[in-house]
C-alpha cells in the first residue's frame, strides 16, 4: 500500500508530516474555506471516479473570493494536483478529497486582511455518511441556520461549520440521524451537511439561495436528473416546517451524503415512511452515474487510474 500523502505548502509530503503550527490563523479563528470531492470506486472497472472536480474548485475559488483569500493555482493546476495526489495514495475504495484555502500566517489577531493565504489538499477513505439503504430520520434543530449577514452562507467557511456541528450533535443525541435547520425567518434552509428537496404532487421543491443554503453541486445534479430523465418540474421557493410533514417525499443531497431519502421528520412519517418512487429512481440514477455506469454523464467524472492493460489475443 502506498504511503498516505498530502499536498501542503506546494509540496507532496507524507500525511503524518502534513502539520500546521498551533499559531496558524486559520486554526485559531476558523479563517479558511474548503470543499469536499467524492471519489467513487467501481470494482468492475477497477477505477476510481472523482465527481465534478472542476466544479468543486470553481466553488472553492468563489468561497475564497468572498473571504478575501487568493487561490493562486489555476483550475487546470488544481485538477492536475488532485488527480496526481489521489493516484499516489492508491485507494481501491470510496474516498473523500478535502481541499482547503486558509490563512496561514502565524499571528494572533482577529481580521481577514494583511495575512498570507495557502492551499492544502488531502484524501482519505470515506464510506457512507448517511445510510442510503435505510434512509434518514430527521429532527428540526433548535439551532438556526447562520444568516448571510453574519457569515457568508454561500461560502464553505470552516468556522461556519460550528453552527452545523451543533445541529448534528443535537439531532444524534436526541435519537435522530440528521438535523434540519431553519433560517432566521423560520423557513427550511438545509441539513447539517446537505441540501433538502421536498416532493409534492410530482413537483420537486427546494429552498432558494436567499434562504441561506449552500449552492449544492449534488443538488444541481439531482434536479437535472429530475428534469432530463423524468420530465419533472422543479420549483425553488421557501418551505415552512409544517409543510415537510405533508410532503409526499423528501430527500437530502450532498457530497458526503450522496442522495438519501428522508423517511421521518420530527417523528412524523414522510409519505408511508419508506422510499418514494421519485426519490428511489433519482438515487439509483445518481449512484449509477457516480460509478461510471452512465456514459451520457461521463463529462462529470474524472477517472483516476490508467485503464488496465488488455492482454493481446493469442
N, C-alpha and C positions, 0 to 999 in steps of 0.2 A: 504494500500500500504506500503511495507517495506521502511525503511529509506534508501535513496541512500547512498551507501557505496563504499569506495575506499580502495586500498591496498597501504600503504605508510610506509616506514621505518620498514618493516617486520610485520606490524600490520594492521588489519582491522579497519578503522576509518570512522565516518560519512563523506560523501563527502564534506560537508560545512566546515569541520575542516581539510581537506587534503590540507594543505598550505605549501609553502616553503618560506624561508627567502629571503628578497629582495637582499641580498648579494650572494645568491646561484650562483655559477659559471655558470651553465647551463642557468640561466635566463639572466645573463649579456653578455654571449658570444655565446649562441646557442650550447654549447658543450653537446649535447645529441643525442641519436638515438631512433627511435620509430618504431612501427608497427601499423597497423590498422587491426582489425579482425572483420569480419561481423558475426552477429547473425541474422538469418532469421526466422521469425515467421510463423508457419503453423497452422492456426486456426483449421483446420480439425483434425490435430494430437494433438492439444493443446501442441505443442512442439516448442522450440526454438533451432535451429540448428546452431552451430558455425562451420565455414568453415575453414578447413585446419589449425587448431590451431597449431599443432606441426610444420608444415612447416613455419608458421609465426615466431615462436620462433627460429627456426633454422636460418632464415634470420636475425632476430634481433641479434642473437649471432655473426653472421658474421659481421654485421654492427658495433657491439661493438668492435670486434677484430680489424677491420680496424681503428677505432677511439681510440685505446689504452684504452679500457674500459673493465672491468670484470663484467660479468653477473654471480653472484655467485650461482644462483639457477640452478638445473638440469632441463632438458626439462620436465621430469616427474613432478617435483615440480611446474614448471610454468603452466603446463596443469591443475594440481590439483588446484592451486591457482585461475586460471582463471575460471574454472568451478564452484568452490565454490563461487567466487565473483559474477558472473553473476546470479547464482541461488539465492543468498541472495538478490540481487536487485529486482528480481521477475518480470521483464518486460514481458508482453504478446504482444510484438510488435518488429519490427526490431530494432536491437541495433548495436552500434559500440563500440568495445573494444580497448582501447588505452594503450598498454604497453610502458614504456619509461625507458631506461637506461640513467642516467645523472650524470654529475659531480656535486656532492652535496656539495663540500667544499664551505664554506662561506668566499671567499677570492677574492681580486681583483688582476688580473694579467693574461696576455694572455699566455696560454700554455695548453698542454694536460697531461703532466707528473706530478707526485708528487701531485695528487689530489685524493680525495675519490670518489668512484662511488656508486650509489644507484639505486634502481629499484622501480617504482611505476606503478600502474595499476588502471584505472577507466573505467566505462561503462556508456554509455548514449544512450537514444533513438535516432534513426537515420533513417530517411526515404530515399527517392530517392535523390541522389546527382545530377545526370543528369536525364532528363525525358526519361525513356526508351520507352515510347509510342510515343513521338513526334520525338525522335532523337535529334541531336545537330547540330547547326550551328557554324562552327569554323572559326577563322582567324589565319593567320600566324603571330606570335608575332614578334615585333621588338626586344624583349629580347631573346638573345641566351641562349640555354641550357648550364649550367655550365659544364666545361670540367673536366675530371677526374684528370688532373694535377693541378687543382685549389682546388676543394673539391671533395672527393671521390664520384663519381656519382652513383656507385652501392650500396652505403650505404644510408639508410634513415636518413640523418642527419638533425636535427631540424633546424639549422641555414641555411642550404642549401635552405630551402623552401621559403626564401625571393625571390629567383630567380623565383620560380613557382608562388608565390603570385603576383609579379609584372606583370607577363604574364597574369594571370587570370583576374586581375583588368583591364588591358589594353583591353582585349577582351570584357569584360562585359560592360565597359564604352563606347565601340565602337559599342555596339548593338549586340554582338555575345554571344553565350553560353559558349564557351570554346576556349582556345588558343592551337595552335600547335607550338612547339618550335623547331627551327633548331639548330644544333650544330655549332661549330666554322667553320666547313668546308662547311656549308650551306646545309647539309643533314638533312632530317627529323629525329628528335630524339623522342620526346614524347609530350603528352599534359601536362597541368599544374599538373595533378594528375593521368594520365592514359598512358598506352601504346597504340600504334597505329598499326592496321593491315589494309593493303590495299589488295583488291582482283582484279586481272586482269586475264581474261580468265580462271577462275576457280581455280587459284593458289593464296594461301594466302602468302602475302609478308610482312615481318615485319623487322624493323631495327635491326642490330646485336648489341650485348652488347657493342662493340667498338665504337658505335655512341652515347655513354654516356646515355644509357637508364637504368632505374631501371629494374632489373631482376624480372619481374612480375609473381606472382603466379596465378593471374586470367588470364593473357596472356597464361601461360603454359596450363591452364585448357582449354581455348578456342581452342588452337592449337591441344590439344589431342582430343577434340571432333571432330575437323575437319578431323583428320586422322582416328580415330577409328570409328566414327559414319557415316561419309560421304565419306571416302576414298579419301580425297583431298590432294594435295601436299602442303607442307609448305616450304618456302624459306626465309632465313634470309640474307638480303643484304641492302646496302644503298639505300635510296629513295630520289629523287630530289623533291623539292617543286612542280614543274610544273607537275610531274607525278601524284600527287594526283588529279589534275583536270581531268585527263582522266581515273581515276580508275573506274571500274565497281561498286565497293562497298568499303566502308571504315567503320570500327568500332573501338571503343575505349574500353579498358578493364582496370579495376582497382577494388580494394576492395570497395571503395566508389561508383564508377561509374557502377559497375557490368559489363555488356556487352551492350554497347549502340551504335547503328548505327549513322554514321555521314551523314547528308543529304546535307551539303553545306560546301565548303571551300573557303574563300575569295570571297564570293558571286557567286561562280561557283557551280551549282548543281552537286552532285555526282550521276552518273547514270541518272535516271529520277527524281531525287530529293526526292525519297521515300526510303523505306527499300528494299534492295536487298534480293533475296531468300536465299542466304547463310547466310547473317547476321541475317535474321529473324529466320531461323531454329536454328542457334547457340544460339541466345538469348533465344529462347523458351526452348531449351535443358538445358541451363545454369540455368534458373530460376526454372525449374523442379528439377534440381539436388540440388541446394542450399536449397530448401524447403523440401527435403526428399522424393521426388516423384520417384526417380530413384534408386532402390535398388542396382544396379550394381556399383554405386559410393558412397555407404554408408560409405566406409572407410575414405572418406574425411570429413565426418560430425561428430560432437560431439553433441548429444542431451543433453540438459541441465537438463531438469526436469525428474523426475521419471514418468514412464508411468502411466496413470490414472488407478485406480483400476477397474476391470471388475466385476460388480455385479454377485453374484452367482445365477445360474438359480434356479427357484423355483420348 
